[in-house]
């Protein structure tokens, strides 16, 4: 299993980045911004989430990473 040989702090950093980007996108969606500014912020955040998620997948493998990524999305909705 790839996760055991991976530096745990790198995984924690990547998950923290994903959490922060989701929170930022949510703030842009429900905050006071409007129109194209809102769209640009959300798009940028989602692109960064995709990049960080891919890095996490490359680091620990898809099987281990996907549940962590889904959990990050669920934390935002709870």
N, CA, C and O atoms as a GROMACS GRO file, in nm:
protein
  312
    1UNK      N    1   0.084  -0.118   0.000
    1UNK     CA    2   0.000   0.000   0.000
    1UNK      C    3   0.088   0.125   0.000
    1UNK      O    4   0.183   0.133   0.078
    2UNK      N    5   0.058   0.221  -0.087
    2UNK     CA    6   0.140   0.340  -0.103
    2UNK      C    7   0.134   0.434   0.018
    2UNK      O    8   0.232   0.500   0.049
    3UNK      N    9   0.021   0.440   0.086
    3UNK     CA   10   0.001   0.535   0.195
    3UNK      C   11   0.103   0.517   0.307
    3UNK      O   12   0.148   0.616   0.365
    4UNK      N   13   0.140   0.396   0.338
    4UNK     CA   14   0.233   0.370   0.447
    4UNK      C   15   0.371   0.426   0.418
    4UNK      O   16   0.441   0.466   0.511
    5UNK      N   17   0.412   0.428   0.294
    5UNK     CA   18   0.545   0.476   0.261
    5UNK      C   19   0.550   0.626   0.234
    5UNK      O   20   0.657   0.681   0.206
    6UNK      N   21   0.436   0.692   0.243
    6UNK     CA   22   0.427   0.834   0.213
    6UNK      C   23   0.442   0.916   0.341
    6UNK      O   24   0.394   0.878   0.447
    7UNK      N   25   0.509   1.028   0.328
    7UNK     CA   26   0.521   1.120   0.441
    7UNK      C   27   0.383   1.172   0.479
    7UNK      O   28   0.319   1.240   0.398
    8UNK      N   29   0.336   1.141   0.597
    8UNK     CA   30   0.202   1.177   0.641
    8UNK      C   31   0.179   1.329   0.640
    8UNK      O   32   0.068   1.374   0.614
    9UNK      N   33   0.282   1.406   0.668
    9UNK     CA   34   0.263   1.550   0.672
    9UNK      C   35   0.230   1.606   0.534
    9UNK      O   36   0.156   1.704   0.525
   10UNK      N   37   0.283   1.547   0.428
   10UNK     CA   38   0.250   1.594   0.293
   10UNK      C   39   0.102   1.570   0.264
   10UNK      O   40   0.035   1.655   0.206
   11UNK      N   41   0.051   1.455   0.304
   11UNK     CA   42  -0.090   1.424   0.286
   11UNK      C   43  -0.175   1.523   0.364
   11UNK      O   44  -0.275   1.573   0.313
   12UNK      N   45  -0.137   1.551   0.487
   12UNK     CA   46  -0.211   1.646   0.570
   12UNK      C   47  -0.211   1.785   0.507
   12UNK      O   48  -0.313   1.854   0.509
   13UNK      N   49  -0.100   1.826   0.453
   13UNK     CA   50  -0.091   1.957   0.387
   13UNK      C   51  -0.183   1.962   0.267
   13UNK      O   52  -0.254   2.061   0.248
   14UNK      N   53  -0.182   1.858   0.185
   14UNK     CA   54  -0.268   1.854   0.066
   14UNK      C   55  -0.416   1.857   0.106
   14UNK      O   56  -0.495   1.929   0.044
   15UNK      N   57  -0.453   1.781   0.207
   15UNK     CA   58  -0.592   1.781   0.252
   15UNK      C   59  -0.631   1.916   0.309
   15UNK      O   60  -0.744   1.961   0.290
   16UNK      N   61  -0.541   1.981   0.378
   16UNK     CA   62  -0.567   2.114   0.431
   16UNK      C   63  -0.590   2.214   0.317
   16UNK      O   64  -0.677   2.301   0.326
   17UNK      N   65  -0.512   2.202   0.211
   17UNK     CA   66  -0.529   2.290   0.095
   17UNK      C   67  -0.665   2.267   0.029
   17UNK      O   68  -0.733   2.362  -0.009
   18UNK      N   69  -0.704   2.140   0.016
   18UNK     CA   70  -0.834   2.109  -0.042
   18UNK      C   71  -0.946   2.168   0.043
   18UNK      O   72  -1.038   2.229  -0.009
   19UNK      N   73  -0.938   2.149   0.174
   19UNK     CA   74  -1.039   2.206   0.265
   19UNK      C   75  -1.046   2.358   0.250
   19UNK      O   76  -1.156   2.414   0.241
   20UNK      N   77  -0.932   2.423   0.247
   20UNK     CA   78  -0.929   2.570   0.237
   20UNK      C   79  -0.989   2.618   0.105
   20UNK      O   80  -1.061   2.718   0.102
   21UNK      N   81  -0.959   2.548  -0.004
   21UNK     CA   82  -1.012   2.589  -0.134
   21UNK      C   83  -1.164   2.569  -0.140
   21UNK      O   84  -1.235   2.654  -0.194
   22UNK      N   85  -1.213   2.458  -0.086
   22UNK     CA   86  -1.358   2.438  -0.082
   22UNK      C   87  -1.425   2.546   0.001
   22UNK      O   88  -1.530   2.597  -0.038
   23UNK      N   89  -1.368   2.580   0.114
   23UNK     CA   90  -1.424   2.685   0.199
   23UNK      C   91  -1.426   2.819   0.126
   23UNK      O   92  -1.522   2.894   0.135
   24UNK      N   93  -1.319   2.848   0.054
   24UNK     CA   94  -1.311   2.973  -0.020
   24UNK      C   95  -1.414   2.977  -0.132
   24UNK      O   96  -1.478   3.080  -0.155
   25UNK      N   97  -1.429   2.865  -0.204
   25UNK     CA   98  -1.529   2.859  -0.311
   25UNK      C   99  -1.670   2.876  -0.254
   25UNK      O  100  -1.754   2.942  -0.315
   26UNK      N  101  -1.695   2.816  -0.139
   26UNK     CA  102  -1.826   2.829  -0.075
   26UNK      C  103  -1.852   2.973  -0.035
   26UNK      O  104  -1.964   3.023  -0.053
   27UNK      N  105  -1.752   3.040   0.019
   27UNK     CA  106  -1.766   3.180   0.056
   27UNK      C  107  -1.796   3.265  -0.067
   27UNK      O  108  -1.879   3.355  -0.062
   28UNK      N  109  -1.729   3.236  -0.177
   28UNK     CA  110  -1.755   3.311  -0.300
   28UNK      C  111  -1.896   3.285  -0.351
   28UNK      O  112  -1.961   3.376  -0.404
   29UNK      N  113  -1.943   3.163  -0.336
   29UNK     CA  114  -2.076   3.128  -0.383
   29UNK      C  115  -2.185   3.196  -0.301
   29UNK      O  116  -2.282   3.247  -0.356
   30UNK      N  117  -2.168   3.196  -0.170
   30UNK     CA  118  -2.273   3.246  -0.082
   30UNK      C  119  -2.243   3.384  -0.024
   30UNK      O  120  -2.326   3.440   0.048
   31UNK      N  121  -2.127   3.439  -0.053
   31UNK     CA  122  -2.089   3.567   0.003
   31UNK      C  123  -2.147   3.685  -0.074
   31UNK      O  124  -2.243   3.670  -0.149
   32UNK      N  125  -2.089   3.800  -0.053
   32UNK     CA  126  -2.141   3.924  -0.110
   32UNK      C  127  -2.098   3.952  -0.253
   32UNK      O  128  -2.152   4.043  -0.316
   33UNK      N  129  -2.003   3.876  -0.306
   33UNK     CA  130  -1.958   3.901  -0.443
   33UNK      C  131  -2.068   3.863  -0.542
   33UNK      O  132  -2.160   3.789  -0.508
   34UNK      N  133  -2.057   3.915  -0.663
   34UNK     CA  134  -2.161   3.885  -0.761
   34UNK      C  135  -2.103   3.878  -0.902
   34UNK      O  136  -1.991   3.921  -0.927
   35UNK      N  137  -2.182   3.823  -0.992
   35UNK     CA  138  -2.150   3.823  -1.134
   35UNK      C  139  -2.023   3.753  -1.170
   35UNK      O  140  -1.992   3.645  -1.119
   36UNK      N  141  -1.947   3.817  -1.260
   36UNK     CA  142  -1.826   3.755  -1.314
   36UNK      C  143  -1.717   3.739  -1.208
   36UNK      O  144  -1.635   3.648  -1.218
   37UNK      N  145  -1.715   3.825  -1.109
   37UNK     CA  146  -1.617   3.812  -1.001
   37UNK      C  147  -1.640   3.682  -0.926
   37UNK      O  148  -1.544   3.609  -0.898
   38UNK      N  149  -1.763   3.653  -0.893
   38UNK     CA  150  -1.798   3.530  -0.823
   38UNK      C  151  -1.757   3.410  -0.908
   38UNK      O  152  -1.695   3.316  -0.857
   39UNK      N  153  -1.791   3.413  -1.034
   39UNK     CA  154  -1.759   3.301  -1.124
   39UNK      C  155  -1.608   3.281  -1.134
   39UNK      O  156  -1.561   3.167  -1.129
   40UNK      N  157  -1.533   3.387  -1.146
   40UNK     CA  158  -1.387   3.377  -1.160
   40UNK      C  159  -1.324   3.318  -1.034
   40UNK      O  160  -1.233   3.235  -1.042
   41UNK      N  161  -1.371   3.361  -0.918
   41UNK     CA  162  -1.316   3.311  -0.792
   41UNK      C  163  -1.347   3.162  -0.777
   41UNK      O  164  -1.258   3.083  -0.745
   42UNK      N  165  -1.472   3.126  -0.800
   42UNK     CA  166  -1.510   2.985  -0.786
   42UNK      C  167  -1.435   2.899  -0.885
   42UNK      O  168  -1.387   2.792  -0.849
   43UNK      N  169  -1.423   2.943  -1.010
   43UNK     CA  170  -1.351   2.867  -1.111
   43UNK      C  171  -1.205   2.847  -1.073
   43UNK      O  172  -1.150   2.738  -1.088
   44UNK      N  173  -1.142   2.952  -1.025
   44UNK     CA  174  -1.001   2.943  -0.984
   44UNK      C  175  -0.985   2.845  -0.868
   44UNK      O  176  -0.891   2.765  -0.867
   45UNK      N  177  -1.075   2.851  -0.772
   45UNK     CA  178  -1.067   2.760  -0.657
   45UNK      C  179  -1.088   2.616  -0.700
   45UNK      O  180  -1.015   2.527  -0.655
   46UNK      N  181  -1.184   2.592  -0.787
   46UNK     CA  182  -1.211   2.455  -0.832
   46UNK      C  183  -1.095   2.400  -0.914
   46UNK      O  184  -1.063   2.282  -0.904
   47UNK      N  185  -1.031   2.484  -0.994
   47UNK     CA  186  -0.914   2.440  -1.070
   47UNK      C  187  -0.800   2.403  -0.975
   47UNK      O  188  -0.729   2.305  -0.997
   48UNK      N  189  -0.783   2.481  -0.869
   48UNK     CA  190  -0.677   2.451  -0.772
   48UNK      C  191  -0.709   2.323  -0.696
   48UNK      O  192  -0.620   2.243  -0.668
   49UNK      N  193  -0.836   2.302  -0.661
   49UNK     CA  194  -0.878   2.178  -0.595
   49UNK      C  195  -0.845   2.059  -0.684
   49UNK      O  196  -0.795   1.958  -0.636
   50UNK      N  197  -0.872   2.071  -0.813
   50UNK     CA  198  -0.843   1.963  -0.906
   50UNK      C  199  -0.693   1.934  -0.910
   50UNK      O  200  -0.652   1.818  -0.910
   51UNK      N  201  -0.613   2.037  -0.913
   51UNK     CA  202  -0.467   2.021  -0.916
   51UNK      C  203  -0.415   1.954  -0.788
   51UNK      O  204  -0.335   1.861  -0.795
   52UNK      N  205  -0.460   2.003  -0.674
   52UNK     CA  206  -0.416   1.947  -0.546
   52UNK      C  207  -0.466   1.804  -0.531
   52UNK      O  208  -0.394   1.718  -0.482
   53UNK      N  209  -0.591   1.780  -0.573
   53UNK     CA  210  -0.646   1.644  -0.565
   53UNK      C  211  -0.565   1.548  -0.650
   53UNK      O  212  -0.539   1.435  -0.609
   54UNK      N  213  -0.525   1.592  -0.768
   54UNK     CA  214  -0.443   1.506  -0.854
   54UNK      C  215  -0.308   1.478  -0.790
   54UNK      O  216  -0.256   1.367  -0.800
   55UNK      N  217  -0.251   1.578  -0.726
   55UNK     CA  218  -0.124   1.559  -0.656
   55UNK      C  219  -0.141   1.457  -0.543
   55UNK      O  220  -0.054   1.372  -0.522
   56UNK      N  221  -0.252   1.467  -0.471
   56UNK     CA  222  -0.280   1.370  -0.364
   56UNK      C  223  -0.294   1.230  -0.422
   56UNK      O  224  -0.241   1.134  -0.367
   57UNK      N  225  -0.365   1.217  -0.533
   57UNK     CA  226  -0.381   1.087  -0.600
   57UNK      C  227  -0.246   1.033  -0.643
   57UNK      O  228  -0.217   0.914  -0.625
   58UNK      N  229  -0.162   1.119  -0.699
   58UNK     CA  230  -0.028   1.076  -0.741
   58UNK      C  231   0.057   1.035  -0.622
   58UNK      O  232   0.144   0.948  -0.634
   59UNK      N  233   0.034   1.096  -0.506
   59UNK     CA  234   0.115   1.071  -0.388
   59UNK      C  235   0.076   0.941  -0.317
   59UNK      O  236   0.163   0.861  -0.282
   60UNK      N  237  -0.054   0.921  -0.297
   60UNK     CA  238  -0.096   0.805  -0.218
   60UNK      C  239  -0.177   0.702  -0.296
   60UNK      O  240  -0.213   0.598  -0.241
   61UNK      N  241  -0.207   0.730  -0.419
   61UNK     CA  242  -0.286   0.638  -0.500
   61UNK      C  243  -0.433   0.674  -0.499
   61UNK      O  244  -0.484   0.731  -0.402
   62UNK      N  245  -0.500   0.640  -0.608
   62UNK     CA  246  -0.640   0.676  -0.625
   62UNK      C  247  -0.730   0.612  -0.520
   62UNK      O  248  -0.821   0.678  -0.468
   63UNK      N  249  -0.707   0.488  -0.490
   63UNK     CA  250  -0.792   0.416  -0.396
   63UNK      C  251  -0.790   0.479  -0.256
   63UNK      O  252  -0.893   0.484  -0.189
   64UNK      N  253  -0.676   0.528  -0.214
   64UNK     CA  254  -0.664   0.591  -0.083
   64UNK      C  255  -0.708   0.738  -0.088
   64UNK      O  256  -0.762   0.789   0.010
   65UNK      N  257  -0.685   0.805  -0.200
   65UNK     CA  258  -0.711   0.949  -0.208
   65UNK      C  259  -0.858   0.984  -0.225
   65UNK      O  260  -0.906   1.080  -0.165
   66UNK      N  261  -0.930   0.909  -0.305
   66UNK     CA  262  -1.068   0.947  -0.335
   66UNK      C  263  -1.157   0.956  -0.212
   66UNK      O  264  -1.234   1.052  -0.201
   67UNK      N  265  -1.151   0.862  -0.118
   67UNK     CA  266  -1.234   0.879   0.002
   67UNK      C  267  -1.197   1.004   0.083
   67UNK      O  268  -1.284   1.067   0.144
   68UNK      N  269  -1.070   1.041   0.083
   68UNK     CA  270  -1.027   1.162   0.155
   68UNK      C  271  -1.080   1.288   0.087
   68UNK      O  272  -1.120   1.383   0.154
   69UNK      N  273  -1.080   1.288  -0.045
   69UNK     CA  274  -1.130   1.403  -0.121
   69UNK      C  275  -1.281   1.417  -0.102
   69UNK      O  276  -1.330   1.528  -0.083
   70UNK      N  277  -1.352   1.306  -0.106
   70UNK     CA  278  -1.498   1.309  -0.085
   70UNK      C  279  -1.528   1.356   0.057
   70UNK      O  280  -1.622   1.432   0.078
   71UNK      N  281  -1.451   1.311   0.154
   71UNK     CA  282  -1.470   1.353   0.293
   71UNK      C  283  -1.452   1.505   0.306
   71UNK      O  284  -1.522   1.569   0.384
   72UNK      N  285  -1.357   1.560   0.232
   72UNK     CA  286  -1.337   1.706   0.235
   72UNK      C  287  -1.461   1.779   0.184
   72UNK      O  288  -1.501   1.880   0.240
   73UNK      N  289  -1.521   1.727   0.078
   73UNK     CA  290  -1.645   1.787   0.026
   73UNK      C  291  -1.758   1.773   0.128
   73UNK      O  292  -1.836   1.866   0.147
   74UNK      N  293  -1.766   1.658   0.192
   74UNK     CA  294  -1.871   1.636   0.292
   74UNK      C  295  -1.856   1.728   0.412
   74UNK      O  296  -1.956   1.774   0.468
   75UNK      N  297  -1.732   1.755   0.454
   75UNK     CA  298  -1.711   1.845   0.568
   75UNK      C  299  -1.766   1.984   0.539
   75UNK      O  300  -1.817   2.051   0.629
   76UNK      N  301  -1.757   2.026   0.416
   76UNK     CA  302  -1.807   2.157   0.378
   76UNK      C  303  -1.958   2.162   0.389
   76UNK      O  304  -2.015   2.265   0.426
   77UNK      N  305  -2.023   2.053   0.358
   77UNK     CA  306  -2.169   2.049   0.358
   77UNK      C  307  -2.230   2.018   0.493
   77UNK      O  308  -2.352   2.020   0.508
   78UNK      N  309  -2.147   1.989   0.592
   78UNK     CA  310  -2.204   1.954   0.722
   78UNK      C  311  -2.202   2.069   0.819
   78UNK      O  312  -2.247   2.054   0.933
   0.00000   0.00000   0.00000
